[in-house]
Amino acid sequence: MENDANIDDADEIEIVSKSQLKRESHDIQKLGKRLTELTAAQLDHIPLDEPVLEAIALAHKIQNKRSALKRHFQFLGKLLRARDTDEIFAAVERFDKISQIEIQRHQQAERWRDQILEQGFDAVEAFVEQQTTADRQRLRQLWRNYSHAKSHEKKIQHARLIYKDVKQVLDNDAA
């Protein structure tokens, strides 16, 4: 009877290979490295305790020394292994998704700017149809200014203004 209870307990123990432990350790070390790349404002939104925050701050101070930084990332990984990293992974993943969305919106704004610069009023109309909050009159005026600009610097300046307006409209619609 007593042996049956011991066998049931043994069945519940999950055997993890040494390779799996190393992979998990490397993932946590990569997490530590990723945490050092985040801004202070982003770190405020992640549940980290004081020793980990101090280790991240120290990593910022030793940026130029490769081997020292590598050892420090290993130390940061060791600190993180002693903690529950699920919430930390989730928070970093959220920041990465937000970053990816920002990149996509930036690229979309660049595509619209290029289209407006090449096609003029037709592209402005297509953009206003798709983004109803866009200011048609302002975009048309910016395109006219771009097309009448004589110097290369002025063309660049007006192209930037078109990009700025398009990006603002895309950001407002996304919010």
Backbone as JSON, one array per atom type, in Angstrom:
{
  "sequence": "MENDANIDDADEIEIVSKSQLKRESHDIQKLGKRLTELTAAQLDHIPLDEPVLEAIALAHKIQNKRSALKRHFQFLGKLLRARDTDEIFAAVERFDKISQIEIQRHQQAERWRDQILEQGFDAVEAFVEQQTTADRQRLRQLWRNYSHAKSHEKKIQHARLIYKDVKQVLDNDAA",
  "N": [[0.82, -1.19, 0.0], [1.86, 1.25, 0.83], [3.93, 1.47, -1.02], [2.51, 1.85, -3.4], [1.58, 4.48, -3.11], [4.0, 5.85, -3.22], [4.74, 5.29, -5.84], [2.75, 6.64, -7.29], [3.43, 9.29, -6.65], [5.9, 9.42, -7.89], [5.15, 9.24, -10.55], [4.1, 11.73, -11.04], [6.24, 13.44, -11.1], [7.98, 15.39, -13.3], [10.26, 14.69, -15.76], [12.96, 16.45, -16.88], [15.1, 17.1, -19.51], [18.67, 17.65, -19.7], [19.39, 19.23, -21.83], [17.01, 20.6, -22.34], [16.83, 22.11, -20.0], [19.04, 23.76, -20.39], [18.23, 25.15, -22.69], [16.03, 26.57, -21.67], [17.39, 28.1, -19.8], [19.01, 29.67, -21.48], [16.99, 31.06, -22.82], [15.95, 32.59, -20.73], [18.19, 34.1, -20.16], [18.36, 35.55, -22.54], [16.03, 36.99, -22.22], [16.8, 38.61, -20.08], [18.76, 40.12, -21.37], [17.16, 41.42, -23.23], [15.6, 42.92, -21.49], [17.43, 44.84, -20.7], [17.47, 46.44, -22.89], [15.16, 47.88, -22.87], [13.34, 50.92, -22.14], [13.37, 53.13, -19.26], [10.77, 53.87, -18.6], [9.29, 51.81, -19.75], [10.25, 49.67, -18.26], [9.1, 50.24, -15.83], [6.56, 49.24, -16.05], [6.81, 46.57, -15.8], [6.81, 43.75, -13.7], [9.31, 43.78, -11.67], [11.81, 43.04, -9.25], [13.95, 44.71, -6.82], [16.79, 43.79, -6.88], [17.02, 42.82, -9.53], [16.4, 45.1, -11.05], [18.55, 46.71, -10.28], [20.64, 45.23, -11.39], [20.03, 45.52, -14.08], [20.38, 48.28, -14.37], [23.12, 48.4, -13.87], [24.05, 47.03, -16.08], [23.64, 48.9, -18.06], [25.64, 50.65, -17.49], [28.0, 49.3, -18.12], [28.27, 49.05, -20.88], [30.26, 49.11, -22.95], [32.14, 47.1, -22.67], [32.73, 44.04, -23.81], [33.15, 41.29, -22.87], [32.74, 41.58, -20.15], [30.13, 42.47, -20.15], [28.85, 40.27, -21.22], [29.26, 38.37, -19.16], [27.8, 39.69, -17.24], [25.21, 39.55, -18.28], [24.83, 36.84, -17.98], [24.78, 36.73, -15.21], [22.5, 38.26, -14.74], [20.63, 36.58, -15.91], [20.8, 34.48, -14.1], [19.73, 35.7, -11.83], [17.12, 36.09, -12.74], [16.26, 33.48, -13.17], [15.68, 32.59, -10.66], [13.25, 33.63, -10.19], [9.71, 33.97, -10.92], [9.13, 34.0, -14.22], [7.1, 34.25, -16.05], [5.22, 36.4, -16.11], [6.96, 38.47, -16.7], [7.97, 37.7, -19.22], [5.55, 37.9, -20.63], [4.98, 40.65, -20.43], [7.17, 41.8, -21.79], [6.71, 40.72, -24.28], [4.31, 42.02, -24.92], [5.28, 44.65, -25.22], [6.9, 44.24, -27.44], [4.98, 43.57, -29.37], [3.55, 45.98, -29.52], [5.57, 47.6, -30.46], [6.0, 46.41, -32.96], [3.56, 46.96, -34.19], [3.74, 49.74, -34.32], [5.88, 50.0, -36.11], [4.72, 48.92, -38.42], [2.69, 50.81, -38.85], [4.24, 53.08, -39.32], [5.54, 52.3, -41.7], [3.31, 52.09, -43.35], [2.5, 54.76, -43.4], [4.68, 55.86, -44.73], [4.41, 54.61, -47.23], [1.95, 55.74, -48.09], [2.71, 58.44, -48.17], [4.66, 58.37, -50.23], [3.03, 57.55, -52.33], [1.28, 59.73, -52.52], [3.08, 61.73, -53.22], [3.88, 60.84, -55.75], [1.47, 60.45, -57.24], [-0.23, 62.54, -56.67], [-3.21, 64.46, -56.48], [-5.03, 62.36, -56.89], [-4.08, 60.29, -55.24], [-4.32, 61.57, -52.8], [-7.09, 61.78, -52.62], [-7.75, 59.04, -52.53], [-6.55, 58.35, -50.11], [-8.02, 59.95, -48.32], [-10.52, 58.84, -48.68], [-10.12, 56.33, -47.55], [-9.21, 56.97, -44.96], [-11.18, 58.65, -43.09], [-10.91, 60.78, -41.33], [-8.93, 62.37, -42.24], [-7.5, 65.45, -43.38], [-8.44, 66.75, -46.19], [-8.06, 69.16, -47.63], [-5.73, 70.26, -46.5], [-3.81, 68.25, -47.08], [-3.86, 68.33, -49.88], [-2.95, 70.92, -50.3], [-0.37, 70.7, -49.2], [0.71, 68.89, -51.04], [0.6, 70.43, -53.38], [2.4, 72.46, -52.65], [4.69, 70.91, -52.5], [4.96, 70.05, -55.17], [5.42, 72.48, -56.47], [7.74, 73.38, -55.41], [11.04, 74.52, -55.79], [13.69, 74.01, -55.0], [15.67, 71.23, -53.88], [15.83, 70.86, -51.14], [13.53, 72.12, -50.19], [11.58, 70.48, -51.32], [12.05, 68.12, -49.9], [11.42, 69.03, -47.35], [8.63, 69.55, -47.61], [7.75, 66.99, -48.27], [8.26, 65.71, -45.88], [6.43, 67.03, -44.23], [4.04, 66.13, -45.36], [4.27, 63.41, -44.75], [4.23, 63.6, -41.96], [1.6, 64.55, -41.46], [0.07, 62.43, -42.57], [0.93, 60.3, -40.96], [0.04, 61.16, -38.47], [-2.75, 61.09, -38.82], [-3.09, 58.33, -39.23], [-2.2, 57.38, -36.75], [-4.08, 58.55, -35.02], [-6.43, 57.32, -35.88], [-5.88, 54.73, -35.19], [-5.87, 54.78, -32.47]],
  "CA": [[0.0, 0.0, 0.0], [2.75, 2.39, 0.92], [4.67, 1.53, -2.27], [1.63, 2.41, -4.41], [1.58, 5.92, -2.92], [5.29, 6.34, -3.72], [4.73, 5.17, -7.3], [1.92, 7.73, -7.79], [4.22, 10.51, -6.52], [6.96, 9.36, -8.9], [4.55, 9.48, -11.85], [3.82, 13.15, -11.16], [7.49, 14.16, -11.29], [8.28, 15.56, -14.71], [11.68, 14.6, -16.02], [13.38, 17.44, -17.86], [16.46, 16.79, -19.95], [19.68, 18.67, -19.48], [19.3, 20.13, -22.98], [15.84, 21.46, -22.13], [17.2, 23.06, -18.96], [19.94, 24.74, -21.0], [17.43, 26.01, -23.57], [15.28, 27.47, -20.81], [18.36, 29.02, -19.22], [19.38, 30.62, -22.53], [15.83, 31.92, -23.04], [15.88, 33.54, -19.62], [19.31, 35.02, -20.34], [17.94, 36.45, -23.62], [15.06, 37.88, -21.61], [17.58, 39.6, -19.34], [19.38, 41.02, -22.35], [16.06, 42.22, -23.79], [15.2, 43.88, -20.46], [18.39, 45.95, -20.68], [17.2, 47.28, -24.07], [13.93, 48.64, -22.64], [13.49, 52.22, -21.48], [12.98, 53.15, -17.85], [9.31, 53.93, -18.55], [8.8, 50.47, -20.04], [10.6, 48.81, -17.12], [8.17, 50.53, -14.74], [5.35, 48.45, -16.27], [7.14, 45.15, -15.68], [6.98, 43.42, -12.28], [10.69, 43.4, -11.36], [12.2, 43.43, -7.91], [15.09, 45.62, -6.74], [18.07, 43.26, -7.39], [17.0, 42.73, -10.99], [16.49, 46.47, -11.55], [19.93, 47.15, -10.08], [21.47, 44.53, -12.38], [19.75, 46.15, -15.38], [21.04, 49.58, -14.33], [24.55, 48.15, -13.99], [24.31, 46.63, -17.47], [23.7, 50.13, -18.85], [26.92, 51.31, -17.21], [29.14, 48.56, -18.68], [27.92, 48.76, -22.27], [31.36, 49.05, -23.91], [33.05, 45.99, -22.39], [32.01, 42.87, -24.31], [33.19, 40.1, -22.01], [32.1, 41.94, -18.87], [28.7, 42.53, -20.39], [28.39, 38.88, -21.39], [29.18, 37.8, -17.81], [26.71, 40.34, -16.52], [23.96, 38.96, -18.78], [24.7, 35.54, -17.32], [24.36, 37.01, -13.84], [21.1, 38.7, -14.81], [19.87, 35.35, -16.15], [20.76, 33.74, -12.83], [18.75, 36.37, -10.97], [15.78, 35.88, -13.28], [15.88, 32.07, -13.0], [15.18, 32.42, -9.29], [11.95, 34.28, -10.11], [8.69, 33.54, -11.88], [9.36, 34.87, -15.37], [5.96, 34.24, -16.97], [4.69, 37.76, -16.22], [7.99, 39.29, -17.35], [7.92, 37.34, -20.63], [4.31, 38.44, -21.2], [5.11, 42.11, -20.53], [8.11, 42.09, -22.87], [6.01, 40.36, -25.51], [3.38, 43.12, -25.21], [6.06, 45.77, -25.75], [7.34, 43.87, -28.79], [3.81, 43.69, -30.25], [3.3, 47.4, -29.69], [6.65, 48.08, -31.33], [5.73, 45.89, -34.3], [2.43, 47.73, -34.72], [4.27, 51.07, -34.64], [6.68, 49.87, -37.33], [3.79, 48.75, -39.53], [2.02, 52.09, -39.1], [5.26, 53.94, -39.92], [5.71, 51.87, -43.09], [2.09, 52.45, -44.07], [2.55, 56.2, -43.62], [5.68, 56.1, -45.79], [3.82, 54.2, -48.51], [0.97, 56.75, -48.47], [3.44, 59.65, -48.55], [5.24, 58.14, -51.55], [1.92, 57.53, -53.29], [0.8, 61.11, -52.68], [4.1, 62.48, -53.96], [3.92, 60.38, -57.14], [0.19, 60.51, -57.94], [-0.88, 63.82, -56.42], [-4.57, 64.57, -55.97], [-5.69, 61.04, -56.89], [-3.66, 59.57, -54.04], [-4.92, 62.27, -51.66], [-8.49, 61.36, -52.57], [-7.79, 57.64, -52.08], [-6.23, 58.34, -48.69], [-9.15, 60.53, -47.59], [-11.59, 57.83, -48.71], [-9.79, 55.26, -46.59], [-9.09, 57.57, -43.63], [-12.17, 59.73, -43.15], [-10.54, 61.91, -40.48], [-7.85, 63.12, -42.89], [-7.83, 66.79, -43.86], [-8.21, 66.75, -47.65], [-7.56, 70.45, -48.07], [-4.33, 70.41, -46.06], [-2.96, 67.34, -47.85], [-3.77, 68.84, -51.25], [-2.08, 72.1, -50.24], [1.0, 70.22, -49.02], [1.18, 68.31, -52.29], [0.85, 71.55, -54.3], [3.66, 73.08, -52.23], [5.76, 69.98, -52.89], [5.14, 70.03, -56.62], [5.89, 73.78, -56.93], [9.03, 73.7, -54.77], [12.12, 74.54, -56.77], [14.92, 73.42, -54.47], [15.57, 69.88, -53.35], [15.59, 70.97, -49.7], [12.11, 72.45, -49.99], [10.8, 69.27, -51.64], [12.21, 67.22, -48.75], [10.65, 69.63, -46.25], [7.2, 69.33, -47.86], [7.51, 65.55, -48.17], [8.22, 65.4, -44.44], [5.15, 67.53, -43.71], [3.0, 65.19, -45.81], [4.43, 62.21, -43.92], [3.79, 63.93, -40.59], [0.13, 64.59, -41.45], [-0.45, 61.08, -42.81], [1.21, 59.49, -39.76], [-0.85, 61.63, -37.4], [-4.08, 60.56, -39.11], [-3.05, 56.88, -38.97], [-2.09, 57.2, -35.29], [-5.36, 58.92, -34.41], [-7.42, 56.29, -36.22], [-5.51, 53.49, -34.48], [-6.12, 54.96, -31.02]],
  "C": [[0.86, 1.25, 0.0], [3.55, 2.57, -0.38], [3.82, 2.13, -3.38], [1.59, 3.93, -4.32], [2.88, 6.52, -3.44], [5.34, 6.29, -5.24], [3.9, 6.3, -7.9], [2.68, 9.06, -7.73], [5.31, 10.54, -7.59], [6.4, 9.62, -10.29], [4.32, 10.98, -12.09], [5.08, 13.97, -11.41], [7.8, 14.2, -12.78], [9.79, 15.55, -14.9], [12.02, 15.55, -17.16], [14.83, 17.15, -18.22], [17.4, 17.96, -19.69], [19.64, 19.7, -20.62], [18.14, 21.11, -22.83], [16.14, 22.52, -21.06], [18.11, 24.15, -19.52], [19.17, 25.69, -21.91], [16.64, 27.03, -22.75], [16.19, 28.53, -20.19], [18.78, 30.07, -20.24], [18.22, 31.57, -22.83], [15.71, 32.98, -21.96], [17.02, 34.55, -19.72], [19.0, 36.01, -21.46], [16.91, 37.45, -23.11], [15.78, 38.99, -20.84], [18.23, 40.6, -20.26], [18.33, 41.95, -22.94], [15.61, 43.27, -22.78], [16.15, 45.07, -20.42], [18.18, 46.89, -21.86], [15.96, 48.15, -23.88], [14.24, 49.97, -21.96], [13.04, 52.11, -20.03], [11.46, 53.16, -17.71], [8.71, 52.55, -18.82], [9.1, 49.52, -18.88], [9.66, 49.03, -15.94], [6.91, 49.67, -14.84], [5.59, 46.94, -16.13], [7.39, 44.84, -14.2], [8.38, 42.87, -11.98], [11.02, 43.85, -9.95], [13.53, 44.2, -7.96], [16.41, 45.02, -7.24], [18.13, 43.17, -8.91], [17.1, 44.13, -11.6], [17.9, 47.03, -11.4], [20.86, 46.51, -11.1], [21.26, 45.13, -13.77], [20.44, 47.51, -15.45], [22.55, 49.42, -14.49], [24.92, 47.75, -15.41], [24.4, 47.86, -18.36], [25.05, 50.84, -18.66], [28.1, 50.61, -17.87], [28.94, 48.21, -20.14], [29.11, 48.51, -23.18], [32.29, 47.86, -23.71], [32.34, 44.68, -22.69], [31.99, 41.7, -23.33], [32.55, 40.39, -20.66], [30.59, 41.96, -19.03], [28.11, 41.13, -20.56], [28.26, 38.2, -20.02], [28.01, 38.4, -17.03], [25.34, 39.83, -16.99], [23.75, 37.58, -18.17], [24.24, 35.71, -15.88], [22.9, 37.42, -13.79], [20.19, 37.5, -15.06], [19.73, 34.53, -14.88], [19.74, 34.37, -11.88], [17.32, 36.08, -11.44], [15.32, 34.43, -13.12], [15.29, 31.8, -11.62], [13.79, 33.04, -9.11], [10.98, 33.67, -11.11], [8.74, 34.5, -13.06], [8.19, 34.94, -16.34], [5.41, 35.65, -17.19], [5.68, 38.67, -16.95], [8.01, 39.01, -18.85], [6.7, 37.96, -21.3], [4.41, 39.96, -21.4], [6.06, 42.5, -21.67], [7.48, 41.78, -24.22], [5.01, 41.45, -25.91], [4.12, 44.31, -25.8], [6.52, 45.48, -27.18], [6.19, 43.98, -29.78], [3.51, 45.15, -30.55], [4.34, 47.99, -30.64], [6.42, 47.65, -32.77], [4.59, 46.65, -34.96], [2.89, 49.13, -35.13], [5.08, 51.03, -35.94], [5.77, 49.73, -38.54], [3.09, 50.06, -39.87], [2.99, 53.08, -39.75], [5.45, 53.59, -41.39], [4.49, 52.22, -43.93], [2.07, 53.95, -44.37], [3.57, 56.55, -44.71], [5.12, 55.74, -47.16], [2.81, 55.24, -49.0], [1.67, 58.04, -48.9], [4.01, 59.51, -49.96], [4.17, 58.15, -52.63], [1.41, 58.94, -53.56], [1.81, 61.92, -53.49], [4.12, 62.1, -55.44], [2.61, 60.68, -57.89], [-0.59, 61.8, -57.69], [-2.29, 63.71, -55.87], [-5.3, 63.22, -55.92], [-5.34, 60.25, -55.63], [-4.22, 60.23, -52.78], [-6.37, 61.83, -51.51], [-8.62, 59.91, -52.07], [-7.5, 57.55, -50.59], [-7.4, 58.86, -47.86], [-10.34, 59.57, -47.59], [-11.36, 56.76, -47.65], [-9.76, 55.79, -45.15], [-9.98, 58.8, -43.59], [-11.81, 60.94, -42.29], [-9.43, 62.78, -41.09], [-8.36, 64.46, -43.4], [-7.44, 66.9, -45.34], [-7.54, 68.05, -48.1], [-6.08, 70.63, -47.7], [-3.41, 69.51, -46.87], [-2.8, 67.82, -49.29], [-2.84, 70.06, -51.31], [-0.62, 71.67, -50.08], [1.54, 69.61, -50.31], [1.46, 69.4, -53.32], [2.17, 72.24, -53.96], [4.85, 72.22, -52.64], [6.02, 70.07, -54.39], [5.67, 71.36, -57.16], [7.26, 74.16, -56.34], [10.15, 73.57, -55.8], [13.37, 73.83, -56.25], [14.64, 72.03, -53.88], [15.25, 69.9, -51.85], [14.13, 71.25, -49.39], [11.23, 71.24, -50.29], [10.87, 68.28, -50.46], [11.38, 67.73, -47.58], [9.15, 69.37, -46.42], [6.84, 67.84, -47.81], [7.42, 65.12, -46.71], [6.9, 65.87, -43.81], [4.0, 66.62, -44.12], [3.06, 63.92, -44.98], [3.88, 62.46, -42.52], [2.27, 63.93, -40.49], [-0.47, 63.2, -41.62], [-0.25, 60.22, -41.57], [0.29, 59.89, -38.61], [-2.27, 61.08, -37.6], [-4.12, 59.07, -38.81], [-2.98, 56.59, -37.48], [-3.41, 57.49, -34.59], [-6.43, 57.86, -34.68], [-7.14, 54.99, -35.49], [-5.86, 53.58, -33.0], [-7.58, 54.79, -30.68]]
}
